[in-house]
Amino acid sequence: MSHPALTSLRALTFFDTLPELDSGLRDWLLLEDSMTKRFEQFCSKVHVDIIFEGFIGPELPDAERACLPQESRYWLREIVLCGDGEPWLIGRTVVPESTLCGPELALQHLGETPLGRYLFTQSTLTRDYIEVGRSENLWGRRSRLRLSGKPLLLTELFLAASPLYQEEE
C-alpha cells in the first residue's frame, strides 16, 4: 500500500534556520511532547493506518542517511495518523537495526499504536533536534530521537485537515 502524501513528505525541504512563524504554528512544529497527545485534544479518537512496516536495505535518501548510522538494514514504518477518521499527519520512522535490541525491539511491534504513545512512556527518550520544513503548502518536521542513546529518525508531514492549519487561520 502507498499513500499520495508520501511524495510530499519525501519532498520536504528543511530550513537551515527557523523561519519566522506565528506563535501557534511554532508551538505545533517545535512541540517536544507527543504529537499524538496533542492531536487527542482536537478529536475523540486518534488512530493509525499503516502504509508500510518492515525492513529495508541501506538505500535511504541521502538526507536521512546523514542523520543515522550507516547499516545494512533499517526498520521503516510509514503511517497516516488520523483524528476521528480524518487524515491529519503522515509519519515516517526510520530505525537502524542496531537500535532494535532490548526494550527497543517493541518498535517493530507497534502495529496500530501511535509511535508517540510508545515513545513518550519511555524514561530513556531524548531528542537531539527538530528541523522544520515545507513541501508546497504543507508544513513538516524531522526529529532525531534516541531511546537508551540509540537513534531513530521521525519525519512528520501535517496534512491539510490537521488542526495545525485551523489554528493558523
Order of alpha helices (4+ residues) and beta strands (2+ residues): alpha-beta-alpha-alpha-beta-alpha-beta-beta-alpha-beta-beta-beta-alpha
